[in-house]
């Protein structure tokens, strides 16, 4: 038995569902990043450290989803496409968890990271404090800068991440079915 007989490339018909899922995830992630940069650069709503961390998943999702979509157009083994979609699903589910944590910090359900919420502990000397205050602007993680329909950007990140996870899950389920 040859290696080719064990791992057969995905037929073209099979590859359309994972490709569609991957392209949808790439599009949603790119649009979300564009929206985040619009809020930051055009509307001057600066991100807090937790907001910036939540963007990392989107920076990963766009190229990874495009790689999965490209692989789906080639004679790629089914397990490779499914693994790519599973990796995307895990990444965006983790991001949904981070967004939920951030939203909980904003609502005061639990304390946030000390670098962007809570009291300032080390003020240093009076001279250095005045100098630091004039040069550094800390964006707090526990203060909401923008809400729409009662949700902050962290809340919308949760919903968007869960949507992308559902799309990846759909692609995985469709990807496991025999052609």
ChimeraX commands (.cxc) that place a marker at each C-alpha (Angstrom):
marker #1 position 0.00,0.00,0.00 radius 0.5
marker #1 position 1.46,3.37,-1.00 radius 0.5
marker #1 position 1.32,6.62,0.97 radius 0.5
marker #1 position -0.89,8.03,-1.77 radius 0.5
marker #1 position -3.47,5.31,-1.15 radius 0.5
marker #1 position -3.53,6.06,2.59 radius 0.5
marker #1 position -3.92,9.85,2.39 radius 0.5
marker #1 position -6.00,10.70,-0.62 radius 0.5
marker #1 position -6.21,14.31,-1.75 radius 0.5
marker #1 position -9.53,16.01,-1.19 radius 0.5
marker #1 position -11.83,15.96,-4.22 radius 0.5
marker #1 position -12.75,19.36,-5.63 radius 0.5
marker #1 position -16.36,19.11,-4.45 radius 0.5
marker #1 position -15.27,18.47,-0.87 radius 0.5
marker #1 position -12.82,21.33,-0.84 radius 0.5
marker #1 position -15.46,23.96,-1.61 radius 0.5
marker #1 position -16.97,23.95,1.92 radius 0.5
marker #1 position -13.68,24.31,3.84 radius 0.5
marker #1 position -12.54,26.88,1.28 radius 0.5
marker #1 position -15.75,28.85,1.74 radius 0.5
marker #1 position -15.40,28.66,5.54 radius 0.5
marker #1 position -11.77,29.77,5.41 radius 0.5
marker #1 position -12.54,32.66,3.04 radius 0.5
marker #1 position -15.41,33.78,5.28 radius 0.5
marker #1 position -13.13,33.71,8.33 radius 0.5
marker #1 position -10.41,35.65,6.51 radius 0.5
marker #1 position -12.94,38.25,5.36 radius 0.5
marker #1 position -14.51,38.65,8.79 radius 0.5
marker #1 position -11.10,38.89,10.49 radius 0.5
marker #1 position -9.83,41.45,7.96 radius 0.5
marker #1 position -13.01,43.53,8.29 radius 0.5
marker #1 position -12.74,43.42,12.09 radius 0.5
marker #1 position -9.13,44.58,11.97 radius 0.5
marker #1 position -10.07,47.35,9.54 radius 0.5
marker #1 position -12.82,48.43,11.92 radius 0.5
marker #1 position -10.43,48.42,14.88 radius 0.5
marker #1 position -7.91,50.51,12.99 radius 0.5
marker #1 position -10.71,52.88,11.86 radius 0.5
marker #1 position -11.77,53.42,15.47 radius 0.5
marker #1 position -8.16,54.00,16.48 radius 0.5
marker #1 position -6.88,56.18,13.63 radius 0.5
marker #1 position -9.99,58.01,12.43 radius 0.5
marker #1 position -12.21,58.27,15.52 radius 0.5
marker #1 position -9.21,58.52,17.91 radius 0.5
marker #1 position -10.51,55.82,20.24 radius 0.5
marker #1 position -7.24,54.39,21.50 radius 0.5
marker #1 position -7.06,50.68,22.40 radius 0.5
marker #1 position -6.14,49.48,25.87 radius 0.5
marker #1 position -3.56,46.69,26.34 radius 0.5
marker #1 position -6.30,44.01,26.41 radius 0.5
marker #1 position -7.77,45.37,23.17 radius 0.5
marker #1 position -4.38,45.11,21.51 radius 0.5
marker #1 position -3.98,41.51,22.72 radius 0.5
marker #1 position -7.35,40.62,21.22 radius 0.5
marker #1 position -6.13,41.77,17.81 radius 0.5
marker #1 position -3.35,39.14,17.77 radius 0.5
marker #1 position -5.84,36.41,16.90 radius 0.5
marker #1 position -7.10,38.39,13.95 radius 0.5
marker #1 position -3.54,38.94,12.75 radius 0.5
marker #1 position -3.13,35.15,12.87 radius 0.5
marker #1 position -6.55,34.32,11.42 radius 0.5
marker #1 position -6.25,36.30,8.18 radius 0.5
marker #1 position -3.12,34.59,6.76 radius 0.5
marker #1 position -3.95,31.18,8.23 radius 0.5
marker #1 position -7.46,31.24,6.79 radius 0.5
marker #1 position -6.10,32.32,3.42 radius 0.5
marker #1 position -3.59,29.44,3.52 radius 0.5
marker #1 position -6.41,26.98,4.25 radius 0.5
marker #1 position -8.47,28.47,1.41 radius 0.5
marker #1 position -5.54,28.18,-1.00 radius 0.5
marker #1 position -4.84,24.62,0.17 radius 0.5
marker #1 position -8.49,23.75,-0.48 radius 0.5
marker #1 position -8.05,24.67,-4.15 radius 0.5
marker #1 position -5.14,22.22,-4.46 radius 0.5
marker #1 position -5.09,18.45,-4.07 radius 0.5
marker #1 position -4.64,18.73,-0.30 radius 0.5
marker #1 position -5.38,15.79,2.02 radius 0.5
marker #1 position -8.62,16.17,3.93 radius 0.5
marker #1 position -6.95,15.97,7.39 radius 0.5
marker #1 position -4.75,18.96,6.56 radius 0.5
marker #1 position -7.75,21.16,5.72 radius 0.5
marker #1 position -9.62,19.98,8.80 radius 0.5
marker #1 position -6.55,20.64,10.98 radius 0.5
marker #1 position -6.24,24.17,9.61 radius 0.5
marker #1 position -9.89,24.89,10.35 radius 0.5
marker #1 position -9.59,23.35,13.81 radius 0.5
marker #1 position -6.60,25.56,14.54 radius 0.5
marker #1 position -8.60,28.59,13.45 radius 0.5
marker #1 position -11.54,27.51,15.61 radius 0.5
marker #1 position -9.32,27.06,18.67 radius 0.5
marker #1 position -7.65,30.44,18.13 radius 0.5
marker #1 position -10.90,32.36,17.81 radius 0.5
marker #1 position -12.48,30.50,20.74 radius 0.5
marker #1 position -9.51,31.53,22.85 radius 0.5
marker #1 position -10.01,35.08,21.64 radius 0.5
marker #1 position -13.69,34.91,22.58 radius 0.5
marker #1 position -12.57,33.92,26.08 radius 0.5
marker #1 position -10.17,36.87,26.23 radius 0.5
marker #1 position -12.92,39.19,25.01 radius 0.5
marker #1 position -15.33,37.84,27.65 radius 0.5
marker #1 position -12.66,38.40,30.31 radius 0.5
marker #1 position -12.16,41.97,29.07 radius 0.5
marker #1 position -15.91,42.64,29.01 radius 0.5
marker #1 position -16.11,41.32,32.59 radius 0.5
marker #1 position -13.34,43.74,33.60 radius 0.5
marker #1 position -15.29,46.58,31.98 radius 0.5
marker #1 position -18.49,45.61,33.82 radius 0.5
marker #1 position -16.56,45.31,37.11 radius 0.5
marker #1 position -17.22,41.57,37.52 radius 0.5
marker #1 position -13.55,40.91,38.28 radius 0.5
marker #1 position -10.31,42.88,38.43 radius 0.5
marker #1 position -8.30,43.44,35.29 radius 0.5
marker #1 position -4.56,43.35,34.72 radius 0.5
marker #1 position -2.64,45.72,36.96 radius 0.5
marker #1 position -0.94,47.47,34.04 radius 0.5
marker #1 position -4.22,48.90,32.74 radius 0.5
marker #1 position -6.73,48.79,35.60 radius 0.5
marker #1 position -6.73,49.24,39.33 radius 0.5
marker #1 position -4.67,51.65,41.40 radius 0.5
marker #1 position -1.29,53.01,40.39 radius 0.5
marker #1 position 1.24,51.56,42.83 radius 0.5
marker #1 position 4.69,53.02,42.07 radius 0.5
marker #1 position 4.59,56.77,41.55 radius 0.5
marker #1 position 8.34,57.37,41.88 radius 0.5
marker #1 position 9.62,60.83,42.75 radius 0.5
marker #1 position 7.55,63.96,42.22 radius 0.5
marker #1 position 9.77,65.17,39.36 radius 0.5
marker #1 position 9.69,61.89,37.49 radius 0.5
marker #1 position 5.96,61.57,38.10 radius 0.5
marker #1 position 5.25,64.92,36.47 radius 0.5
marker #1 position 7.52,64.07,33.57 radius 0.5
marker #1 position 5.85,60.65,33.09 radius 0.5
marker #1 position 2.35,62.12,33.34 radius 0.5
marker #1 position 3.13,64.59,30.57 radius 0.5
marker #1 position 4.50,61.92,28.21 radius 0.5
marker #1 position 2.48,58.76,28.90 radius 0.5
marker #1 position -1.23,58.24,28.45 radius 0.5
marker #1 position -2.49,54.98,29.91 radius 0.5
marker #1 position -5.67,53.66,28.34 radius 0.5
marker #1 position -7.53,51.84,31.07 radius 0.5
marker #1 position -8.92,48.36,30.45 radius 0.5
marker #1 position -11.76,48.85,32.92 radius 0.5
marker #1 position -13.20,51.99,31.31 radius 0.5
marker #1 position -15.39,51.62,28.23 radius 0.5
marker #1 position -14.66,54.21,25.56 radius 0.5
marker #1 position -17.44,53.22,23.16 radius 0.5
marker #1 position -20.69,51.25,23.37 radius 0.5
marker #1 position -23.33,50.38,20.82 radius 0.5
marker #1 position -26.56,48.64,21.83 radius 0.5
marker #1 position -25.08,48.12,25.29 radius 0.5
marker #1 position -21.99,46.24,24.11 radius 0.5
marker #1 position -18.43,47.50,24.14 radius 0.5
marker #1 position -15.84,46.58,21.56 radius 0.5
marker #1 position -14.77,43.69,23.80 radius 0.5
marker #1 position -18.35,42.40,23.75 radius 0.5
marker #1 position -18.48,42.63,19.97 radius 0.5
marker #1 position -15.14,40.82,19.81 radius 0.5
marker #1 position -16.76,37.91,21.69 radius 0.5
marker #1 position -19.64,37.76,19.21 radius 0.5
marker #1 position -17.39,38.06,16.15 radius 0.5
marker #1 position -14.99,35.41,17.48 radius 0.5
marker #1 position -17.87,33.02,18.23 radius 0.5
marker #1 position -19.21,33.57,14.70 radius 0.5
marker #1 position -15.82,32.73,13.21 radius 0.5
marker #1 position -15.57,29.64,15.44 radius 0.5
marker #1 position -19.00,28.51,14.25 radius 0.5
marker #1 position -17.97,29.00,10.62 radius 0.5
marker #1 position -14.75,27.04,11.22 radius 0.5
marker #1 position -16.79,24.32,12.92 radius 0.5
marker #1 position -19.11,24.16,9.93 radius 0.5
marker #1 position -16.08,23.80,7.66 radius 0.5
marker #1 position -14.68,21.02,9.88 radius 0.5
marker #1 position -17.97,19.11,9.90 radius 0.5
marker #1 position -18.34,19.48,6.17 radius 0.5
marker #1 position -14.65,18.64,5.71 radius 0.5
marker #1 position -14.94,15.32,7.54 radius 0.5
marker #1 position -17.76,14.03,5.35 radius 0.5
marker #1 position -16.68,11.70,2.58 radius 0.5
marker #1 position -17.08,13.02,-0.93 radius 0.5
marker link #1:1,2 radius 0.2
marker link #1:2,3 radius 0.2
marker link #1:3,4 radius 0.2
marker link #1:4,5 radius 0.2
marker link #1:5,6 radius 0.2
marker link #1:6,7 radius 0.2
marker link #1:7,8 radius 0.2
marker link #1:8,9 radius 0.2
marker link #1:9,10 radius 0.2
marker link #1:10,11 radius 0.2
marker link #1:11,12 radius 0.2
marker link #1:12,13 radius 0.2
marker link #1:13,14 radius 0.2
marker link #1:14,15 radius 0.2
marker link #1:15,16 radius 0.2
marker link #1:16,17 radius 0.2
marker link #1:17,18 radius 0.2
marker link #1:18,19 radius 0.2
marker link #1:19,20 radius 0.2
marker link #1:20,21 radius 0.2
marker link #1:21,22 radius 0.2
marker link #1:22,23 radius 0.2
marker link #1:23,24 radius 0.2
marker link #1:24,25 radius 0.2
marker link #1:25,26 radius 0.2
marker link #1:26,27 radius 0.2
marker link #1:27,28 radius 0.2
marker link #1:28,29 radius 0.2
marker link #1:29,30 radius 0.2
marker link #1:30,31 radius 0.2
marker link #1:31,32 radius 0.2
marker link #1:32,33 radius 0.2
marker link #1:33,34 radius 0.2
marker link #1:34,35 radius 0.2
marker link #1:35,36 radius 0.2
marker link #1:36,37 radius 0.2
marker link #1:37,38 radius 0.2
marker link #1:38,39 radius 0.2
marker link #1:39,40 radius 0.2
marker link #1:40,41 radius 0.2
marker link #1:41,42 radius 0.2
marker link #1:42,43 radius 0.2
marker link #1:43,44 radius 0.2
marker link #1:44,45 radius 0.2
marker link #1:45,46 radius 0.2
marker link #1:46,47 radius 0.2
marker link #1:47,48 radius 0.2
marker link #1:48,49 radius 0.2
marker link #1:49,50 radius 0.2
marker link #1:50,51 radius 0.2
marker link #1:51,52 radius 0.2
marker link #1:52,53 radius 0.2
marker link #1:53,54 radius 0.2
marker link #1:54,55 radius 0.2
marker link #1:55,56 radius 0.2
marker link #1:56,57 radius 0.2
marker link #1:57,58 radius 0.2
marker link #1:58,59 radius 0.2
marker link #1:59,60 radius 0.2
marker link #1:60,61 radius 0.2
marker link #1:61,62 radius 0.2
marker link #1:62,63 radius 0.2
marker link #1:63,64 radius 0.2
marker link #1:64,65 radius 0.2
marker link #1:65,66 radius 0.2
marker link #1:66,67 radius 0.2
marker link #1:67,68 radius 0.2
marker link #1:68,69 radius 0.2
marker link #1:69,70 radius 0.2
marker link #1:70,71 radius 0.2
marker link #1:71,72 radius 0.2
marker link #1:72,73 radius 0.2
marker link #1:73,74 radius 0.2
marker link #1:74,75 radius 0.2
marker link #1:75,76 radius 0.2
marker link #1:76,77 radius 0.2
marker link #1:77,78 radius 0.2
marker link #1:78,79 radius 0.2
marker link #1:79,80 radius 0.2
marker link #1:80,81 radius 0.2
marker link #1:81,82 radius 0.2
marker link #1:82,83 radius 0.2
marker link #1:83,84 radius 0.2
marker link #1:84,85 radius 0.2
marker link #1:85,86 radius 0.2
marker link #1:86,87 radius 0.2
marker link #1:87,88 radius 0.2
marker link #1:88,89 radius 0.2
marker link #1:89,90 radius 0.2
marker link #1:90,91 radius 0.2
marker link #1:91,92 radius 0.2
marker link #1:92,93 radius 0.2
marker link #1:93,94 radius 0.2
marker link #1:94,95 radius 0.2
marker link #1:95,96 radius 0.2
marker link #1:96,97 radius 0.2
marker link #1:97,98 radius 0.2
marker link #1:98,99 radius 0.2
marker link #1:99,100 radius 0.2
marker link #1:100,101 radius 0.2
marker link #1:101,102 radius 0.2
marker link #1:102,103 radius 0.2
marker link #1:103,104 radius 0.2
marker link #1:104,105 radius 0.2
marker link #1:105,106 radius 0.2
marker link #1:106,107 radius 0.2
marker link #1:107,108 radius 0.2
marker link #1:108,109 radius 0.2
marker link #1:109,110 radius 0.2
marker link #1:110,111 radius 0.2
marker link #1:111,112 radius 0.2
marker link #1:112,113 radius 0.2
marker link #1:113,114 radius 0.2
marker link #1:114,115 radius 0.2
marker link #1:115,116 radius 0.2
marker link #1:116,117 radius 0.2
marker link #1:117,118 radius 0.2
marker link #1:118,119 radius 0.2
marker link #1:119,120 radius 0.2
marker link #1:120,121 radius 0.2
marker link #1:121,122 radius 0.2
marker link #1:122,123 radius 0.2
marker link #1:123,124 radius 0.2
marker link #1:124,125 radius 0.2
marker link #1:125,126 radius 0.2
marker link #1:126,127 radius 0.2
marker link #1:127,128 radius 0.2
marker link #1:128,129 radius 0.2
marker link #1:129,130 radius 0.2
marker link #1:130,131 radius 0.2
marker link #1:131,132 radius 0.2
marker link #1:132,133 radius 0.2
marker link #1:133,134 radius 0.2
marker link #1:134,135 radius 0.2
marker link #1:135,136 radius 0.2
marker link #1:136,137 radius 0.2
marker link #1:137,138 radius 0.2
marker link #1:138,139 radius 0.2
marker link #1:139,140 radius 0.2
marker link #1:140,141 radius 0.2
marker link #1:141,142 radius 0.2
marker link #1:142,143 radius 0.2
marker link #1:143,144 radius 0.2
marker link #1:144,145 radius 0.2
marker link #1:145,146 radius 0.2
marker link #1:146,147 radius 0.2
marker link #1:147,148 radius 0.2
marker link #1:148,149 radius 0.2
marker link #1:149,150 radius 0.2
marker link #1:150,151 radius 0.2
marker link #1:151,152 radius 0.2
marker link #1:152,153 radius 0.2
marker link #1:153,154 radius 0.2
marker link #1:154,155 radius 0.2
marker link #1:155,156 radius 0.2
marker link #1:156,157 radius 0.2
marker link #1:157,158 radius 0.2
marker link #1:158,159 radius 0.2
marker link #1:159,160 radius 0.2
marker link #1:160,161 radius 0.2
marker link #1:161,162 radius 0.2
marker link #1:162,163 radius 0.2
marker link #1:163,164 radius 0.2
marker link #1:164,165 radius 0.2
marker link #1:165,166 radius 0.2
marker link #1:166,167 radius 0.2
marker link #1:167,168 radius 0.2
marker link #1:168,169 radius 0.2
marker link #1:169,170 radius 0.2
marker link #1:170,171 radius 0.2
marker link #1:171,172 radius 0.2
marker link #1:172,173 radius 0.2
marker link #1:173,174 radius 0.2
marker link #1:174,175 radius 0.2
marker link #1:175,176 radius 0.2
marker link #1:176,177 radius 0.2
marker link #1:177,178 radius 0.2
marker link #1:178,179 radius 0.2
view
